[in-house]
């Protein structure tokens, strides 16, 4: 399952005391959900419509964990403390599965699918299908749910691994 990233961008901080009190409550509130702070500072460079305000990037094991952290009672309490002390934009995005997160056997199955979209997997390869579906590397065909094809994420991952379409 791909990791998720909460990206919090501040438009303004109007009450630094509320912001400081909020900041002290945040990490203990979201840590039980596997949160890991990757970036926390004012923007070094603001491009396009960006503001040189505080930006925070938090990694979570999954989108579900990120949403659960946001909705947990401890984080909701932190938000009450922040109140109107800041104007922010909070978004959760899903990360890509990295090439290192998938086994060579899974790559072999993906290559079979790459060479024949909608191929029906042989019995010995069906065991891996659930893992590929969970990682959103394959999707079931709407017209024939017994068959699968590569997702955009799988194409990206195969390209990262240097695997392309074979002629045939």
N, C-alpha and C positions, 0 to 999 in steps of 0.2 A: 504494500500500500504506500503510495507516495506521501512524503511529508507535506506539511502545510506551513504557511508563513503568514503571520499576522503583521500587517504593515500599518503602522500608526503614524500619520503625519499631522503635525500641529499647524493650524492656521494662525493661532495666537494663544498666548498665555497671559491672562489678565490678573491672575492672583497667584503669585509664586508660592505663598504659604500653603494654599490648597493643593497646588501641584506637588510640593515637597511632601505633604502629608499623604497624598495619593501614591506617590512613588515609593514610599516606605511600605505600603500595604500590597502593592502589585505582585512582587516576586513571590512572597509566601502564598498569595492567593492562587497563582497560576502554576507554580512549581509542581503540585501533585498531578498535573495534566501533562507532564513531560515538557514543559516550556523551557526553552533555552534562548536567552537574549543574545542575538547576534550583532546587533548594532543599536547604539543609543547615544545620540548626540545631536547638536544642531547640524543642519546640512552644511557640508563643506562647500558645495557648489550647487546652485539652483538653476536648473535648465528648464526651458520652455515656460510653463506657468508655475513652476515650483517656487516655494518660499524658503528662505534660509532660516527656517524654524526647526524645532526638535523633530527628529524622525526616529522611530523605534522599529526594529525588525525582530520578531520573535518566531523561533522555529518550534513546531509541534510535531508529534508523531503522525498526526492525521488531521484532516479537516474536522472530523467529529470531536477530537480532543480540543482543538482550538475553539470551537463553538461551545463545547461544554465548559471550558475555562471561562469564557466570556460570560456565560450564564450562571456560573456557580455563585452561591451566596457570598463568599468572601470577596470575589471580584465586584459583585454588585455593590457591596458595602464600600469598596474603594472608590467606585464611581460616584457614590453619594457624597463621599468626602471631597472629591474633585468638584462636583457640582458644576457651577458656571465659571470655574476658575480657568478653563481652557476651551478652545474650539478646536476639535480634532476630526480627522477622517480615519476610520478604522476599516480595514479590508482584510479578508482572509483569502489567500490564493493557494492553489495546490501546486506542489513542486513536480518536476519530472522525475520519473524513475531513472536512476543513474545506471550506466552500463555495468558498474561493479555490483549492483544490487540484484543481478539476475544471473542464474547459473548457465553454464555452457549448454546443458541439456535444454533449458528453456529457450536459449538462443537457437538451438537446432530446430525446435518445434516452430519457433517464429519464422525461421528460414523456410521451412516447409510451407507455411502459410503465405509467406512472401511470394513464393513461386507459384502458388495456386490459390488465389483468394476464394474463400468459401469452401476450401477443402475439408473433407470430413476426416477427422483425426483417427488414426488406427488405434486399436484397443490399448496397446502398450504406452501410447502417448496421452491417453485421456486422463491419466492420473495427474498430469501437470496442468491440465486445462483450468481447473479451479484456481490454481495459483496465478495463472496468466489473466484470468477474468478478474480476480481480486486486485491485481496490480494494474488493471485497466489497460493491458497490453493487447488484448483481443476483445472483440465484441461479437455477440451473436447476431446472425443475419435475421432481419425481421421476417422475411418470407420463409426461412427455414431455420428455426432456432437450434437445430442439431448441428448446424454448421457455424463456423466462426471466421472472422477475418481480422487482419491487423488493425489496430487503432493508430491514430496519429502519433501517440506516444511511442508505440512500438517502432514506427518508421524512424522517429527521431533517435531512439535508442540504437537501432541497427546502424543508422548512419554514424552515430558516435562510436560504435564498435567497428566501423569500416566495412559493414556488410551491405551490399547493394543487390539490386535485381540481377538475377542470372538470365542469360539468354537461353531460350529453349523452347 
